[in-house]
């Protein structure tokens, strides 16, 4: 998982199902109409529920990050667990502070199918209600939609309400469909569905079909129907969440457990003590229930929020003033908020529900406004873009949420869609392939070297020359021996991700070169299907007279800044160099800081600040830091 790259992928390791013939134009829209008529569900309700689950995508029959299949996200975790691949990365020290013993996460036990909650077994129930086989519900889009309609009709009956052609009468059934076990989450989910009904939606799906839901602005939503379901009332406690999400307080413990060790986070007083500059997006690599058990273990690690895939429910574990152990880099941990999203990075067609994307975006917007955090990829980080602290930690850094997280859609939900901000000769580009159509080959989702299922991706691959046959660029931090990068789904050595900005080094035909890890890196960027948009912004380069400057994974103070009793932390460069003539896009300028918190007793905790200042830069797939005194900044 982000904080620890948890394990136990829940998804099927088999290839995506391909039982259906390619759909004819309009077939998906017709499938909704047929299923709605058969089960007496208003078509707008059925389509809006499907949109909130899958945005009407079929994903080639492959399961979601939590074992959900098809446009209705019918969950079948039993099948998905049968051959679950394993993608744990256990080397990273989640705390990322070498002033104390490393905290490395161990593996969690794989749950038995009988232990899985009902929300992860809805396909089984749909089969009982519809008479369709589980195989049909997994592999046939039409059958999947009928299964979802059958579940909605059953939910309407169970709520004691008659079938009705008025969408407003189905609020309670929609809330039940969410699978949420608390009233607030079920209500929030249903509110989102009814928002889709009122505003309408239209999009071309991953199967190439255009689906449209006409807006119905006068449809009302009756939250009392959700309240009548008899679900539990979640403990909001001291949660810090926007009012537009359902948030629950499930605290992580701050406890001593012997031999001077403690867990699973550090007390602090942010933003009074330190500014919060980053939000880090993770995926849990574990089921929801396992995730909650782990974050409540004092011997484990921690993060601020967990988000559930099926309905977008949020659990908060730490006050925002405290520091979680989640990103593997103490400098970033001390200045960030960690969001863990239920899901698995690579197995095999990793897709996340719209419900989770939406609540996550609302939470990030709230946090960004509260702490004045810019909404860009220099501040909204993936765990896979957090740098290793020193050379020895680079290879162990985690790679979630990975190349299948839809950053373009996420930033649109954040209110910051990625669009051009400069003309064709701009000195900066923002990576932005068309997610669904852009399907680079990845390997290793199931077995090393074996191709992953075709899937949309927000990442582009980087070559040493403007040719698809040219070798991929090298990452000497990941491979000190100088070996080439690979197409492995966890290999970030030659990858640039949507929203990341880079200085242009050269343009040649359909190819664009950027400065990346101290070298020129080429990606395919044809005019008819561009994979980047032009941009402008500050860039830096070594100051005059310097042939190269060192690059760092953390912005720590100079030795003279440390008071007595606080051990000096080494300012150790990474194995990369920023060379004269190269340019990199600038993020923040920040003073060197170190939060000294090595023991349970907070009395001696100190924030050390130096005179040395640093710039954050987009250096490779991960961000990095350079000393401000070593560089000059100009407009890109």
PLY file of the C-alpha trace (Angstrom):
ply
format ascii 1.0
element vertex 636
property float x
property float y
property float z
element edge 635
property int vertex1
property int vertex2
end_header
0.00 0.00 0.00
1.20 3.40 -0.29
2.42 3.62 3.15
3.64 0.16 3.06
2.80 -1.37 -0.20
0.52 -3.83 1.45
-0.10 -6.91 -0.42
-2.69 -9.45 -1.15
-4.02 -8.36 -4.47
-7.68 -9.21 -4.64
-8.03 -9.45 -8.37
-8.06 -12.34 -10.78
-4.69 -12.97 -12.35
-6.17 -14.41 -15.50
-6.47 -12.47 -18.74
-9.42 -10.23 -19.37
-12.49 -12.07 -20.54
-13.17 -11.79 -24.25
-16.31 -13.89 -24.54
-18.36 -11.23 -26.28
-18.16 -10.16 -29.89
-17.28 -6.49 -30.38
-20.40 -4.48 -29.55
-22.41 -2.86 -32.29
-22.99 0.88 -32.18
-25.70 1.72 -29.68
-25.75 -1.78 -28.17
-24.81 -0.62 -24.68
-27.52 2.04 -24.61
-30.01 -0.60 -25.75
-28.80 -3.01 -23.04
-29.73 -0.45 -20.39
-33.17 0.02 -21.92
-33.85 -3.73 -22.09
-32.69 -4.39 -18.51
-34.63 -1.42 -17.14
-37.81 -2.63 -18.80
-37.36 -6.23 -17.71
-36.94 -5.40 -14.02
-39.08 -2.29 -13.79
-36.22 0.04 -12.88
-36.23 3.58 -14.31
-33.58 3.63 -17.02
-32.11 6.86 -15.69
-31.57 5.24 -12.26
-29.94 2.17 -13.78
-27.65 4.24 -16.00
-26.69 6.69 -13.26
-25.78 3.87 -10.85
-23.66 2.30 -13.58
-21.98 5.62 -14.29
-21.03 6.08 -10.66
-19.53 2.59 -10.59
-17.76 2.33 -13.95
-18.54 5.39 -16.09
-20.21 2.75 -18.35
-16.89 1.15 -19.23
-16.66 -2.63 -19.64
-12.87 -3.03 -19.16
-12.84 -6.00 -21.49
-14.47 -8.16 -18.83
-11.59 -7.72 -16.38
-12.34 -7.04 -12.69
-11.83 -3.77 -10.90
-9.37 -3.20 -8.10
-11.88 -4.76 -5.70
-13.11 -7.63 -7.86
-16.03 -5.85 -9.53
-17.06 -6.82 -13.07
-18.73 -4.93 -15.89
-20.60 -1.65 -16.10
-22.60 -2.44 -12.93
-19.48 -3.40 -10.94
-20.90 -6.73 -9.77
-18.38 -8.02 -7.26
-17.09 -11.59 -7.24
-14.10 -11.59 -4.91
-14.23 -15.39 -4.57
-13.28 -15.79 -8.22
-10.90 -12.89 -8.12
-9.03 -14.34 -5.14
-8.65 -17.76 -6.73
-5.40 -16.94 -8.52
-4.50 -13.61 -6.98
-1.05 -12.38 -8.07
1.29 -10.92 -5.49
2.83 -7.50 -5.81
4.12 -6.56 -2.40
7.18 -4.34 -2.14
8.46 -4.96 1.33
11.80 -3.15 1.24
10.59 0.41 1.77
10.89 1.90 5.23
7.47 3.53 5.51
8.75 6.06 8.04
11.71 6.99 5.87
13.87 8.39 8.69
17.29 6.84 9.24
17.56 8.37 12.73
15.80 5.26 14.07
15.17 1.62 13.20
13.43 1.14 9.86
9.73 0.28 9.90
9.27 -2.24 7.09
5.84 -3.75 6.53
5.36 -7.48 6.67
2.79 -9.42 4.70
-0.84 -9.67 5.71
-2.72 -12.95 5.71
-4.93 -13.67 2.71
-8.59 -13.71 3.84
-10.83 -16.71 3.26
-13.70 -16.18 0.83
-16.23 -16.70 3.62
-14.67 -13.78 5.49
-15.40 -11.35 2.67
-18.31 -8.93 3.24
-21.48 -8.97 1.15
-20.34 -5.88 -0.79
-17.57 -8.04 -2.33
-20.01 -10.80 -3.34
-22.82 -8.98 -5.18
-22.41 -11.00 -8.38
-23.44 -14.15 -6.50
-26.64 -12.43 -5.37
-27.29 -11.10 -8.89
-27.03 -14.64 -10.25
-29.68 -15.85 -7.78
-32.04 -13.01 -8.67
-31.62 -13.06 -12.45
-31.11 -16.75 -13.15
-28.03 -15.84 -15.17
-24.83 -17.75 -14.56
-21.90 -16.13 -12.77
-19.84 -16.59 -15.93
-22.42 -14.67 -17.98
-22.54 -11.89 -15.42
-18.74 -11.56 -15.51
-18.26 -11.74 -19.29
-21.46 -10.49 -20.97
-22.15 -6.77 -20.79
-25.89 -7.24 -21.40
-26.10 -9.89 -18.68
-24.08 -7.73 -16.28
-26.51 -4.83 -16.71
-29.46 -7.17 -16.16
-27.80 -8.43 -12.98
-27.43 -4.87 -11.74
-31.06 -4.12 -12.56
-32.12 -7.25 -10.65
-30.18 -6.05 -7.59
-31.80 -2.62 -7.75
-35.28 -4.13 -8.10
-34.61 -6.41 -5.11
-33.35 -3.45 -3.08
-36.56 -1.58 -3.89
-38.66 -4.54 -2.68
-36.59 -4.91 0.48
-37.14 -1.27 1.30
-40.88 -1.90 1.24
-41.49 0.43 -1.68
-43.38 -0.52 -4.85
-41.87 -0.50 -8.32
-42.27 2.96 -9.79
-41.44 4.84 -12.92
-40.46 7.90 -10.91
-36.69 7.98 -10.24
-37.31 9.89 -6.99
-38.94 6.78 -5.52
-35.68 4.83 -5.88
-33.36 6.83 -3.61
-33.44 4.15 -0.91
-32.80 1.33 -3.38
-29.82 3.19 -4.79
-28.48 3.77 -1.28
-28.78 0.03 -0.58
-27.06 -0.84 -3.87
-23.97 1.04 -2.66
-23.21 -1.76 -0.20
-22.46 0.82 2.48
-23.16 -0.28 6.05
-23.70 3.23 7.43
-26.40 5.77 6.66
-24.12 8.70 5.82
-22.14 6.80 3.17
-25.25 5.25 1.62
-26.86 8.70 1.47
-23.77 10.33 -0.05
-23.58 7.60 -2.70
-27.26 7.99 -3.60
-26.90 11.78 -3.71
-24.11 11.37 -6.26
-26.25 9.04 -8.37
-29.11 11.52 -8.34
-26.71 14.32 -9.21
-25.79 12.33 -12.34
-29.52 11.95 -13.14
-30.14 15.67 -12.77
-27.10 16.88 -14.73
-26.95 14.07 -17.28
-23.83 12.53 -18.79
-22.54 11.65 -22.23
-19.29 9.90 -23.08
-17.62 7.42 -25.39
-16.80 4.28 -23.43
-13.72 2.10 -23.55
-15.56 -0.17 -26.02
-16.00 2.76 -28.40
-19.70 3.29 -27.83
-21.33 6.64 -27.20
-23.76 6.48 -24.28
-25.98 9.36 -23.24
-28.15 10.06 -20.22
-30.34 13.13 -20.77
-30.43 15.59 -17.87
-33.53 15.57 -15.66
-33.01 18.65 -13.46
-36.36 18.38 -11.70
-35.80 14.91 -10.19
-35.78 15.12 -6.41
-33.83 13.07 -3.88
-35.41 11.93 -0.63
-32.66 11.23 1.90
-35.25 9.92 4.36
-35.44 6.76 2.24
-31.79 6.02 3.05
-32.35 6.78 6.73
-35.13 4.16 6.77
-32.75 1.36 5.75
-31.69 0.78 9.35
-27.96 1.12 8.72
-25.53 2.03 11.47
-24.50 5.56 12.36
-20.79 5.98 11.75
-18.68 7.63 14.44
-17.64 10.97 12.96
-15.55 11.81 16.03
-12.97 14.53 15.35
-12.90 13.89 11.58
-11.61 16.62 9.30
-13.56 16.16 6.06
-15.69 18.28 3.74
-19.46 18.06 4.27
-19.89 16.54 0.80
-18.39 13.16 1.82
-19.20 10.52 4.43
-16.34 10.37 6.88
-15.75 8.05 9.86
-13.23 8.24 12.72
-11.20 5.01 13.06
-8.09 6.13 14.96
-4.60 4.76 14.55
-2.92 4.03 17.90
-0.01 5.97 19.32
1.47 3.42 21.70
4.72 2.18 23.15
5.26 -1.55 22.80
8.67 -2.23 24.35
12.40 -1.72 23.95
11.88 1.97 23.29
9.89 1.29 20.14
6.50 2.75 19.41
3.95 3.21 16.67
2.37 3.85 14.43
2.79 7.58 13.76
4.27 10.70 15.32
2.59 13.47 17.24
3.10 16.96 15.82
1.46 20.37 15.61
1.08 21.04 11.90
0.73 23.55 10.31
2.05 25.59 13.27
5.19 23.46 13.50
5.59 22.67 9.81
3.68 23.59 6.70
1.72 20.86 4.91
2.86 21.04 1.28
1.93 17.67 -0.24
-0.94 15.23 -0.60
0.18 11.69 -1.43
-2.13 9.31 -3.31
-1.67 5.61 -2.52
-3.51 2.37 -3.12
-3.84 -0.04 -0.23
-2.85 -3.34 -1.88
-5.31 -4.91 0.60
-9.02 -5.32 1.20
-10.85 -2.64 3.18
-11.24 -4.78 6.28
-7.59 -5.80 6.27
-6.56 -2.17 5.74
-8.49 -1.04 8.81
-7.04 -3.83 10.95
-3.54 -2.89 9.94
-3.81 0.84 10.54
-5.12 0.09 14.05
-2.06 -2.07 14.83
0.48 -0.07 16.92
3.33 -2.12 15.45
2.29 -1.17 11.92
2.38 2.12 10.00
-0.19 4.83 9.35
-1.69 7.43 7.04
-4.39 10.05 7.44
-7.28 8.70 5.34
-8.50 5.45 3.77
-11.05 5.46 0.93
-13.29 2.50 0.06
-13.68 1.53 -3.58
-17.30 0.41 -3.80
-18.95 3.53 -2.38
-16.24 6.14 -1.70
-16.56 5.88 2.09
-13.72 7.64 3.96
-12.13 6.67 7.25
-9.79 9.14 8.98
-7.09 7.68 11.21
-4.88 10.58 12.30
-5.51 14.22 13.09
-4.06 16.28 10.27
-1.68 17.93 12.70
0.12 14.58 13.25
2.61 12.85 10.95
1.80 9.50 9.38
4.33 6.89 8.30
3.28 6.25 4.74
5.47 7.65 1.97
8.89 6.11 2.69
10.51 9.55 2.89
10.56 11.34 6.25
10.88 14.81 4.71
7.71 14.16 2.65
5.89 12.41 5.51
6.48 15.37 7.82
4.97 17.77 5.27
2.19 15.68 3.73
-1.21 14.04 4.11
-1.53 10.41 2.97
-4.64 9.04 1.21
-4.91 5.26 0.86
-7.37 4.07 -1.80
-8.68 0.52 -1.57
-7.27 -1.32 -4.55
-4.41 -3.16 -6.22
-1.92 -1.65 -8.60
-1.51 -4.22 -11.34
-3.94 -7.07 -11.26
-4.64 -7.36 -14.16
-6.79 -4.49 -15.44
-6.64 -2.09 -12.55
-9.64 0.23 -12.54
-11.17 2.29 -9.78
-14.81 3.20 -9.28
-16.13 6.62 -10.09
-17.58 6.75 -6.57
-14.07 6.60 -5.08
-12.56 9.04 -7.59
-15.27 11.57 -6.72
-14.99 11.42 -2.95
-11.20 11.40 -3.16
-11.27 14.53 -5.31
-13.61 16.28 -2.87
-11.30 15.42 0.01
-8.23 16.66 -1.87
-9.97 19.91 -2.83
-10.84 20.43 0.84
-7.28 19.73 2.00
-5.73 21.88 -0.72
-7.93 24.83 0.23
-7.33 24.35 3.95
-3.54 24.31 3.66
-3.13 26.43 0.51
-1.64 23.50 -1.43
-1.37 24.10 -5.20
-3.40 21.56 -7.18
-0.68 20.25 -9.48
1.54 17.19 -9.77
4.38 18.85 -7.86
2.10 18.85 -4.78
-0.50 16.13 -5.45
1.95 13.23 -5.57
1.50 9.57 -6.26
3.44 7.33 -3.90
5.30 6.30 -7.05
6.59 9.87 -7.46
7.97 10.29 -3.91
11.79 10.14 -4.13
14.04 7.74 -2.31
15.80 9.49 0.56
19.34 8.37 -0.36
20.87 6.15 -3.04
20.33 2.95 -1.06
16.56 3.46 -0.70
15.69 4.17 -4.34
15.11 0.56 -5.39
12.78 -0.15 -2.47
10.41 2.76 -3.06
6.82 1.81 -3.83
5.14 2.20 -7.20
1.45 2.72 -6.42
-1.03 3.92 -7.60
0.77 3.07 -10.84
0.18 3.63 -14.56
-3.54 2.80 -14.46
-4.61 5.60 -12.11
-6.53 8.09 -14.27
-4.82 11.35 -13.32
-6.52 13.29 -16.14
-9.99 12.39 -14.89
-8.90 12.99 -11.29
-7.67 16.50 -12.05
-10.88 17.26 -13.93
-12.79 16.28 -10.78
-10.38 18.48 -8.81
-11.47 21.41 -10.94
-8.04 21.65 -12.61
-8.39 19.93 -16.00
-5.09 19.50 -17.81
-5.23 21.80 -20.83
-2.65 23.62 -22.99
-1.33 26.87 -21.57
1.18 27.78 -24.28
1.73 27.64 -28.04
3.40 24.98 -30.19
6.94 26.19 -29.53
6.61 26.13 -25.74
9.61 25.20 -23.64
7.56 23.02 -21.28
5.10 20.17 -21.84
2.55 18.59 -19.55
2.13 14.85 -20.08
-1.46 14.15 -21.07
-2.25 11.10 -23.26
-5.89 10.22 -24.00
-6.34 7.70 -21.21
-8.71 5.16 -22.77
-7.08 5.14 -26.21
-3.51 5.18 -24.92
-2.63 1.55 -24.14
1.14 1.00 -23.89
2.28 -2.54 -23.28
3.04 -3.38 -19.66
4.34 -6.68 -18.38
4.45 -8.40 -15.02
0.87 -7.92 -13.81
0.60 -11.67 -13.34
4.02 -13.13 -14.13
7.35 -11.45 -14.80
7.73 -10.72 -18.50
4.15 -11.71 -19.32
1.99 -9.07 -20.99
-0.68 -7.37 -18.89
-4.22 -7.11 -20.20
-4.63 -4.15 -22.61
-5.76 -1.13 -20.64
-5.88 2.64 -20.78
-2.96 4.40 -19.13
-1.95 7.93 -18.24
1.79 7.22 -18.58
4.11 7.50 -21.58
7.24 5.47 -22.18
10.60 7.20 -22.68
13.24 6.16 -25.23
16.85 7.11 -25.90
16.03 8.16 -29.48
12.90 9.17 -31.44
11.94 5.63 -32.37
9.76 2.94 -30.75
12.59 0.47 -31.32
15.14 2.60 -29.46
16.10 1.36 -25.97
14.30 2.81 -23.01
16.22 5.40 -20.99
18.19 4.13 -18.01
17.60 4.88 -14.34
20.95 4.44 -12.61
19.28 4.75 -9.22
17.05 1.73 -9.88
19.78 -0.15 -11.75
23.28 0.94 -10.64
24.77 -1.57 -13.08
23.47 0.44 -16.01
20.88 -2.05 -17.25
18.04 -0.81 -19.44
14.65 0.02 -18.02
11.86 -2.44 -18.79
8.15 -2.49 -19.62
7.40 -3.94 -16.17
4.31 -2.43 -14.60
6.30 -1.61 -11.45
9.31 -0.23 -13.35
9.21 3.58 -13.17
12.65 4.05 -14.72
11.45 5.24 -18.14
7.98 6.58 -17.43
6.35 10.01 -17.37
2.84 10.35 -15.98
-0.16 12.53 -16.74
0.09 15.97 -15.19
3.87 15.86 -14.77
5.67 18.76 -16.45
9.07 18.60 -18.14
11.31 21.02 -20.02
11.48 20.35 -23.75
14.93 19.33 -24.98
14.11 18.83 -28.67
11.23 18.20 -31.07
11.57 15.96 -34.12
8.52 15.04 -36.19
6.07 13.05 -34.08
8.53 12.80 -31.19
9.28 15.12 -28.29
12.39 14.94 -26.10
12.41 16.09 -22.48
15.14 16.39 -19.86
14.74 13.41 -17.55
17.13 11.97 -14.92
20.07 13.86 -16.41
19.48 12.70 -19.99
17.41 13.39 -23.08
14.31 11.16 -23.15
11.99 10.82 -26.16
8.27 10.03 -26.22
5.87 9.60 -29.13
3.71 12.72 -29.40
1.92 12.76 -32.78
-0.19 15.78 -33.69
-3.28 13.68 -34.46
-3.15 11.88 -31.10
-0.93 13.96 -28.79
0.35 12.54 -25.54
1.30 15.94 -24.07
0.04 19.52 -24.11
2.21 22.61 -24.31
2.73 24.63 -21.15
4.74 27.39 -19.56
6.30 27.75 -16.16
9.56 28.28 -14.26
12.50 26.01 -15.05
15.97 25.82 -13.59
19.43 24.91 -14.79
22.90 24.86 -13.14
24.16 28.36 -12.45
26.91 29.72 -14.64
30.28 28.08 -14.06
28.87 24.75 -12.80
29.08 21.75 -15.09
26.75 19.74 -12.86
24.88 19.97 -9.58
23.86 17.21 -7.17
20.27 16.06 -6.78
18.71 15.09 -3.43
15.80 12.99 -2.23
15.10 15.19 0.79
15.65 18.84 1.67
17.49 18.66 4.99
19.26 21.58 6.73
23.00 22.19 6.73
24.95 20.70 9.66
25.38 24.01 11.46
21.60 24.39 11.85
21.22 21.44 14.26
21.07 22.35 17.96
22.79 20.34 20.66
21.08 17.03 21.27
19.72 16.66 17.73
21.89 14.39 15.57
22.94 15.91 12.27
21.20 14.24 9.32
23.37 13.71 6.30
22.66 15.71 3.16
23.50 12.83 0.87
23.00 13.24 -2.89
21.27 10.70 -5.07
23.32 9.01 -7.83
21.98 11.38 -10.50
23.41 14.65 -11.84
21.71 17.75 -13.19
24.04 18.80 -16.00
24.76 22.20 -17.50
22.39 22.98 -20.36
19.61 20.81 -18.96
16.40 22.31 -17.59
13.82 21.00 -15.14
10.43 22.33 -14.12
10.37 23.97 -10.69
7.90 23.26 -7.89
8.35 24.83 -4.46
11.28 26.72 -2.98
11.65 25.53 0.60
14.13 25.96 3.46
15.94 22.86 4.62
13.82 21.25 7.35
14.05 18.20 9.57
11.47 17.05 12.10
13.32 15.34 14.96
10.91 12.82 16.49
12.80 9.59 17.32
11.04 8.62 20.56
7.56 8.24 22.02
7.91 11.13 24.45
7.21 14.28 22.44
8.98 16.60 24.89
12.22 16.58 22.91
10.70 16.71 19.42
12.10 19.62 17.41
11.72 21.13 13.94
15.18 22.10 12.66
15.37 24.74 9.92
18.47 25.87 8.12
19.58 28.74 5.94
20.11 26.45 2.95
17.13 26.55 0.59
16.06 23.99 -2.00
13.91 23.80 -5.10
11.67 20.84 -5.73
11.92 19.73 -9.38
10.27 17.18 -11.65
13.48 15.28 -12.29
12.35 11.85 -13.48
9.22 9.92 -12.74
9.81 10.97 -9.13
10.36 14.50 -7.89
13.70 15.53 -6.38
15.39 18.51 -4.74
18.35 20.73 -5.65
20.02 23.46 -3.64
18.84 26.91 -4.65
22.42 28.20 -4.51
23.43 25.74 -7.24
20.93 26.80 -9.89
19.31 29.72 -11.68
15.61 29.93 -12.48
14.10 31.25 -15.71
10.77 31.17 -17.51
10.17 28.00 -19.54
0 1
1 2
2 3
3 4
4 5
5 6
6 7
7 8
8 9
9 10
10 11
11 12
12 13
13 14
14 15
15 16
16 17
17 18
18 19
19 20
20 21
21 22
22 23
23 24
24 25
25 26
26 27
27 28
28 29
29 30
30 31
31 32
32 33
33 34
34 35
35 36
36 37
37 38
38 39
39 40
40 41
41 42
42 43
43 44
44 45
45 46
46 47
47 48
48 49
49 50
50 51
51 52
52 53
53 54
54 55
55 56
56 57
57 58
58 59
59 60
60 61
61 62
62 63
63 64
64 65
65 66
66 67
67 68
68 69
69 70
70 71
71 72
72 73
73 74
74 75
75 76
76 77
77 78
78 79
79 80
80 81
81 82
82 83
83 84
84 85
85 86
86 87
87 88
88 89
89 90
90 91
91 92
92 93
93 94
94 95
95 96
96 97
97 98
98 99
99 100
100 101
101 102
102 103
103 104
104 105
105 106
106 107
107 108
108 109
109 110
110 111
111 112
112 113
113 114
114 115
115 116
116 117
117 118
118 119
119 120
120 121
121 122
122 123
123 124
124 125
125 126
126 127
127 128
128 129
129 130
130 131
131 132
132 133
133 134
134 135
135 136
136 137
137 138
138 139
139 140
140 141
141 142
142 143
143 144
144 145
145 146
146 147
147 148
148 149
149 150
150 151
151 152
152 153
153 154
154 155
155 156
156 157
157 158
158 159
159 160
160 161
161 162
162 163
163 164
164 165
165 166
166 167
167 168
168 169
169 170
170 171
171 172
172 173
173 174
174 175
175 176
176 177
177 178
178 179
179 180
180 181
181 182
182 183
183 184
184 185
185 186
186 187
187 188
188 189
189 190
190 191
191 192
192 193
193 194
194 195
195 196
196 197
197 198
198 199
199 200
200 201
201 202
202 203
203 204
204 205
205 206
206 207
207 208
208 209
209 210
210 211
211 212
212 213
213 214
214 215
215 216
216 217
217 218
218 219
219 220
220 221
221 222
222 223
223 224
224 225
225 226
226 227
227 228
228 229
229 230
230 231
231 232
232 233
233 234
234 235
235 236
236 237
237 238
238 239
239 240
240 241
241 242
242 243
243 244
244 245
245 246
246 247
247 248
248 249
249 250
250 251
251 252
252 253
253 254
254 255
255 256
256 257
257 258
258 259
259 260
260 261
261 262
262 263
263 264
264 265
265 266
266 267
267 268
268 269
269 270
270 271
271 272
272 273
273 274
274 275
275 276
276 277
277 278
278 279
279 280
280 281
281 282
282 283
283 284
284 285
285 286
286 287
287 288
288 289
289 290
290 291
291 292
292 293
293 294
294 295
295 296
296 297
297 298
298 299
299 300
300 301
301 302
302 303
303 304
304 305
305 306
306 307
307 308
308 309
309 310
310 311
311 312
312 313
313 314
314 315
315 316
316 317
317 318
318 319
319 320
320 321
321 322
322 323
323 324
324 325
325 326
326 327
327 328
328 329
329 330
330 331
331 332
332 333
333 334
334 335
335 336
336 337
337 338
338 339
339 340
340 341
341 342
342 343
343 344
344 345
345 346
346 347
347 348
348 349
349 350
350 351
351 352
352 353
353 354
354 355
355 356
356 357
357 358
358 359
359 360
360 361
361 362
362 363
363 364
364 365
365 366
366 367
367 368
368 369
369 370
370 371
371 372
372 373
373 374
374 375
375 376
376 377
377 378
378 379
379 380
380 381
381 382
382 383
383 384
384 385
385 386
386 387
387 388
388 389
389 390
390 391
391 392
392 393
393 394
394 395
395 396
396 397
397 398
398 399
399 400
400 401
401 402
402 403
403 404
404 405
405 406
406 407
407 408
408 409
409 410
410 411
411 412
412 413
413 414
414 415
415 416
416 417
417 418
418 419
419 420
420 421
421 422
422 423
423 424
424 425
425 426
426 427
427 428
428 429
429 430
430 431
431 432
432 433
433 434
434 435
435 436
436 437
437 438
438 439
439 440
440 441
441 442
442 443
443 444
444 445
445 446
446 447
447 448
448 449
449 450
450 451
451 452
452 453
453 454
454 455
455 456
456 457
457 458
458 459
459 460
460 461
461 462
462 463
463 464
464 465
465 466
466 467
467 468
468 469
469 470
470 471
471 472
472 473
473 474
474 475
475 476
476 477
477 478
478 479
479 480
480 481
481 482
482 483
483 484
484 485
485 486
486 487
487 488
488 489
489 490
490 491
491 492
492 493
493 494
494 495
495 496
496 497
497 498
498 499
499 500
500 501
501 502
502 503
503 504
504 505
505 506
506 507
507 508
508 509
509 510
510 511
511 512
512 513
513 514
514 515
515 516
516 517
517 518
518 519
519 520
520 521
521 522
522 523
523 524
524 525
525 526
526 527
527 528
528 529
529 530
530 531
531 532
532 533
533 534
534 535
535 536
536 537
537 538
538 539
539 540
540 541
541 542
542 543
543 544
544 545
545 546
546 547
547 548
548 549
549 550
550 551
551 552
552 553
553 554
554 555
555 556
556 557
557 558
558 559
559 560
560 561
561 562
562 563
563 564
564 565
565 566
566 567
567 568
568 569
569 570
570 571
571 572
572 573
573 574
574 575
575 576
576 577
577 578
578 579
579 580
580 581
581 582
582 583
583 584
584 585
585 586
586 587
587 588
588 589
589 590
590 591
591 592
592 593
593 594
594 595
595 596
596 597
597 598
598 599
599 600
600 601
601 602
602 603
603 604
604 605
605 606
606 607
607 608
608 609
609 610
610 611
611 612
612 613
613 614
614 615
615 616
616 617
617 618
618 619
619 620
620 621
621 622
622 623
623 624
624 625
625 626
626 627
627 628
628 629
629 630
630 631
631 632
632 633
633 634
634 635
